[in-house]
């Protein structure tokens, strides 16, 4: 079994480039615009997904996306004051309405 040297492990806060990401975009006046999201604490964050399937599972099949390297995504969003990149987020907000609305049963008239 190989020994793991703690000095070689990166710190959790150390930046290291992610591979090419699937980045959600929306139409803008000059083409595609990177979507910016909010963290649970309300801070703005850029978002990238490590696979198309993860993007679709979170944002749905209709979400437009482009491929960007993580440094390119940072370069696009840093002038906007967005310094955080979140990889593979999962939404946790409650639904605005019931997913399967309960339809009350109509009273049955007998006779």
Secondary structure, DSSP 8 states (H G I E B T S, - for coil): -----GGGS--TTS-----SEEEEEEEETTEEEE-EEE-TTS-EEEEEBSSHHHHHHHH-TT--EEEE-HHHHHHHHHTTT---EEES-------SS-SS-----------
